[in-house]
């Protein structure tokens, strides 16, 4: 039945009868639409749009059910006439003007096809006035009224769906009414149907309460772990105690690793048992890097390593840099929100522990470095040295020696160099503590210097040269991108003579080169003895007397002839060994040796001349005049 055939002009006897029944059974209230709009806004501000939608649908439903019951008490010519009275009554209330488009109904068979247009909807107008354009239909009381009224008349559930709405910007509101069976599994209808349930707010409150209870339990558990972990931080018990507490609390294996995923502490497994998981994880990371799928872990994430290893992992930050990672290891268990909260608390405790350790080490190193500086500058008496050494747990047991370590930087910024120096000093200090060697570390003239008590080495039957080589090997292994060289002083019995040790280690360091990265002052022989006389001007004059002509001519040639002379003497005046060492041809080397004889006006193969030249070269190197690799 199309729109022209749907007659809503029921002003005759039937409509008068309806109005009379309404007037005698209930009070009719006149409420301005603006008041409904204000109520709607208040409800939305208080309950939220989704909950208000359900409230208004149920309000409209009850209103429609009431009118439907009144209409059923009367006699009607046809089922169509009965259904059309609902829109007419809705129009008379002033809520909306209803224009049916189609009305096909068979109440006994439960069939309904009813659709139409709503014009001048008070809900659409008020929503536009108060909130502006909407993205969803807003005529909830109208939908609820129509659904309640039609459900009462049909004797089964009818749901009205608003397909267009003036509040969305449509020309008018459009609605479609069908029984619940006819709607089928329409997801929007299924969702809206739940909003008609009167106990929904109660269910939501129960659901909210359950969420709050779970959140409370999670916070309580997290707080307990927080308390336990931070008590350990205050007691400075270390990372292993953190891992143990975590495992005891959450009953899930805990891994604490450094920034290259080397295991530092583990809870729930022995170190040997944990190794297979760590190795598997490292291999997985390597594969991801090769596939260019690896992304640095900057937040808490879940990683599927294998069917037996699922990790919830979070970074450990110290001064905005990642120093390591804390992980919970799962196999089949599901990861809960509380696991993430607990893990992040553990990472925070690790961060504070590492920061405290870093600060303590830096402070201790600064104090030790300052103490060493005071000794070298002779700013302390012997009694003051003894007192400070006692406080710093530096045992004044003779003999003493000193090393100077130089590390070459390749395109490092000033900040990067400072950062490297701090880390390098910390690593050296950690190594010396682990092997129980008594030392004071400091920095001077871009070199790291260390004053050692040789007593611990003597007791272990380790000679000074062997120890220093191991120390240099450690530096090279720890920092493979850097080139390290070391100068080693002689040994003395009096700590007050430490300034001499510094001069000796620096003199030995200057003689090092690419083929000899560690030099002992004792190996300098006569040059070393000359340096101890402190008559440096006389030594320099002696060297220039022998090599002056060569150095003057060689300045413009990058000192190539001088370097050739040094390497020739270093290799025992052997032409073939020198050529190989310098990657030079035999004929080219012989030519250079001839030029050297001409410039020096001497035969460089004569033993005493060779000795004087070598002594002069070493003297200039130690004095810093020459640099030869």
Secondary structure, DSSP 8 states (H G I E B T S, - for coil): --GGG------SHHHHHHHHHHHHHS------HHHHHHHHHHHHHHH-HHHHHHHHHHHHHHHHHHHHHHHHTS--S-HHHHHHHHHHHHHHTTS-EEEEEEEEEETTTTEEEEEEEEES-HHHHHHHHHH---SS---HHHHHHHHHHHHHHHTS-EEEEEEE-GGGT-SSEEEEEEEHHHHTT-HHHHHHHHHT-TTHHHHHHHHHHHHHHHHHHHHHHHHHHHHHHHHHHHHT--HHHHHHHHHHHH-S-EEEEETT--EEEEESS-HHHHHHHHHHHHHHHHHHHHTT------S-EEEEEETTEEEEEEEEEETTEEEEEEEEEESSS---HHHHHHHHHHHHHHHHHHHHHHHHHHHHHHHHHHHHHHHHTT-S-HHHHHHHHHHTT----S-EEEEEEEEE-SS--HHHHHHHHHHHHHHHHHHHHHTT--EEEEEETTEEEEEEETHHHHHTT--HHHHHHHHHHHHHHH-TTSEEEEEE---BS-GGGHHHHHHHHHHHHHH--SS--EEEGGGGTHHHHHHHT--HHHHHHHHHHHHHHHHHHHGGGTTHHHHHHHHHHHTTT-HHHHHHHHT--HHHHHHHHHHHHHHHTS-TTSHHHHHHHHHHHHHHHHTTS----
